[in-house]
Amino acid sequence: MIKIEIMQRIALSVLGGMLLMNLSCSDILTEDPPSFVTVENFFQNEADARAAVIAIYTHLHPRPDQFLPGIWGTDVAFDRRPNEIANYNAPWTPIGFTSQMWNESWLGIAAANSAIVNIPNVPEDQSVLDALIGEARFLRAYYYFYLAQYFGDVPIILEPATSLDEIFAGQVRQPIDDVYNNVILPDLMAAVGSLPSTYGDVDRGRATVDAANGFLAKVYAVRQQWANVITATDVVISGGRYDLVADYADLWRGSAGEFQLYPNKNGQPVEEKIFDVQYKTNVRGAQTHTQFGDLASIGDWTPAEAGWSNVLPTLDWFNSFDPADERLEKSFYLVNGSNGGPTWNFGRELGPDGEPNTDDDEPRPYITKYLDPGVPQVRNNGNVNINLLRYADVLLLRAEAENELNGPGGAYPYINAVRERAGLPGLSGLDQASFREAIIDERAWELGMEGHRRWDLLRWGILGEKINGISEDPDYLSYIQQLGFQPQYVLFPIPQDAIDNSRGNLEQNDGYLN
């Protein structure tokens, strides 16, 4: 979690300091620095080094464009707009919002590189510097992991740069194995060796050793290194610093204040979120909530234009929930549901040709995650965080790894803990293949709309299968049948502006034209 005070300090210290590289593509930091500070004179003391590290966080999903691709275009969600990447309804091109995904990550990497290279020269206690460098390496690993998941082979750039043009000039893409082995894994291992387990109140929310081990587990799962997944998750689980909150809905309460603890099943206050991106109205407001539910039709949400109803759950995913699953009414507004969901008619809202679709006039449920009922939401200025890693994810990764290595015998306690919180009976008596299918479903029910689904389907090699298997949602089918899932869509196109900045050295992914 990125504590609000951290983001406030960015406005004061980083605008005058860590825009030292003139990396001004982020929408977050738009003011001109009051005075230009160079790399040579910025890194003078611990406060400067801390400010440099804090600045790296600002590129974590400042806009929905970076976050939503992990949700839409999967079996759990699509976009009601004619969005080709969300709906596969037009050929993908290297021109569009993928540039935002690409550029923000590289700006984060550039900021991390500057901190990693320059902090060792600060006259300060080595243990303090090591922790800051470990934090910067954790964030650099995250940005590289993000790029690798969406774009595949990417350049390896470990030195500071002064502009996007300089970052890419003459660069070529490196094999993804080298990106993992030479950057992502070493950075996360270094972070594990130097990050603290907790912070004091002022700095709570920055990356911890549990966050580093959790992301190591996610990386190892992508690499199918299951023994290493067990090792990394065991550190988090045995550490005892996190647990499942009893009420699933508490995970999306932004109104209670930062680092609010909620009771677990035994009534003890616990934290489930291990690492998330923090937002707060009028400080660093989120745009994510505007993409989900039809806020205008809910009386508690103001103003009327607060939401766009763009990201919609597929009916296939919605219908897959057990009616007894408590996550159902804590994830969706249900038509005539006990949680007071409104009737919303997608079919008459927009058909695939832009005209009202009278053939499908059934109302649809939609998502309540990111919509905190305790605070009226303002368009593009919300307060609910994006969970990049929480304890339930760690438990499900552990269950998956146990099954892949030894079958389901040792995996049941981990998946059943998640199911118990949802009010579902525990699993038993499955073979390895059946348990694997259970993991695929459970991760959808537990983590749907949290940005993990595309990455999960890719590492399982079933993204196209799941997309082509959608059969219960006429609205989604009316979109994807125009073109359908193509093999090249396992990776996004490299943005044309990045290819241009590289002087043509960056090669496009297969299946796309420059």
TAGIMO-V458211 format. One record per backbone hydrogen bond with DSSP energy under -0.5 kcal/mol. NH is the residue of the N-H (numbers start at 1). CO is the residue of the C=O. If there is no record, write none. Layout:
<<NH:CO> <NH:CO>>
//
This chain:
<<3:1> <6:3> <7:3> <8:4> <9:5> <10:6> <11:7> <12:8> <13:9> <14:9> <14:10> <15:10> <17:13> <19:14> <20:17> <22:19> <24:22> <30:28> <42:38> <43:39> <44:42> <49:45> <50:46> <51:47> <52:48> <53:49> <54:50> <55:51> <56:52> <56:53> <57:53> <57:54> <58:55> <59:56> <60:57> <61:59> <66:63> <67:63> <67:64> <68:64> <70:67> <71:68> <72:68> <73:77> <73:86> <74:71> <74:77> <78:312> <80:310> <83:81> <84:82> <87:83> <88:84> <94:513> <96:94> <99:96> <100:97> <101:97> <102:98> <103:99> <104:100> <105:101> <106:102> <107:103> <108:104> <109:105> <110:106> <111:107> <112:108> <113:109> <114:110> <115:111> <116:112> <117:113> <118:114> <119:115> <121:118> <122:119> <124:122> <128:125> <129:125> <130:126> <131:127> <132:128> <133:129> <134:130> <135:131> <136:132> <137:133> <138:134> <139:135> <140:136> <141:137> <142:138> <143:139> <144:140> <145:141> <146:142> <147:143> <148:144> <149:145> <150:146> <151:147> <152:147> <152:148> <154:174> <157:155> <167:163> <168:164> <169:165> <170:502> <171:168> <174:154> <178:175> <179:175> <180:176> <181:177> <182:178> <183:179> <184:179> <185:180> <187:183> <188:184> <189:185> <190:186> <191:187> <192:188> <193:189> <194:190> <194:191> <195:191> <203:200> <204:200> <206:203> <209:196> <212:208> <213:209> <214:210> <215:211> <216:212> <217:213> <218:214> <219:215> <220:216> <221:217> <222:218> <223:219> <224:221> <225:220> <226:224> <229:225> <230:226> <231:227> <232:228> <233:229> <234:230> <235:231> <236:232> <237:233> <238:234> <239:235> <240:236> <240:237> <243:271> <246:263> <248:246> <250:247> <251:248> <252:249> <253:250> <254:252> <257:254> <260:257> <262:270> <264:268> <267:264> <270:262> <274:389> <275:389> <277:386> <278:276> <280:284> <283:280> <284:280> <286:382> <290:287> <291:288> <292:289> <293:367> <295:293> <297:294> <298:295> <299:297> <301:298> <302:300> <306:303> <307:304> <308:290> <309:290> <309:293> <311:291> <312:78> <312:310> <314:76> <318:314> <319:315> <320:316> <320:317> <321:317> <321:318> <325:322> <326:422> <328:325> <330:326> <331:327> <331:328> <332:328> <333:366> <334:332> <336:341> <337:334> <340:337> <344:342> <346:344> <346:362> <347:362> <349:345> <349:346> <350:346> <351:355> <354:351> <357:347> <358:356> <360:357> <364:344> <366:333> <368:331> <369:331> <371:368> <372:370> <373:371> <375:372> <378:381> <381:378> <382:286> <386:277> <387:385> <388:275> <388:386> <389:275> <391:272> <393:390> <394:390> <395:391> <396:392> <397:393> <398:394> <399:395> <400:396> <401:397> <402:398> <403:399> <404:400> <405:401> <406:402> <407:403> <410:407> <411:408> <412:408> <414:411> <415:411> <416:412> <417:413> <418:414> <419:415> <420:416> <421:417> <422:418> <423:420> <424:419> <435:431> <436:432> <437:433> <438:434> <439:435> <440:436> <441:437> <442:438> <443:439> <444:440> <445:441> <446:442> <447:443> <448:444> <450:447> <452:447> <454:70> <456:452> <457:453> <458:454> <459:455> <460:456> <461:457> <461:458> <462:457> <463:457> <466:462> <467:463> <468:464> <469:465> <470:467> <474:472> <477:473> <478:474> <479:475> <479:476> <480:476> <481:477> <482:479> <483:480> <484:88> <484:480> <489:486> <490:487> <491:488> <492:150> <496:94> <498:495> <499:495> <500:496> <501:497> <502:498> <503:500> <504:499> <505:502> <507:505> <512:509>>
//
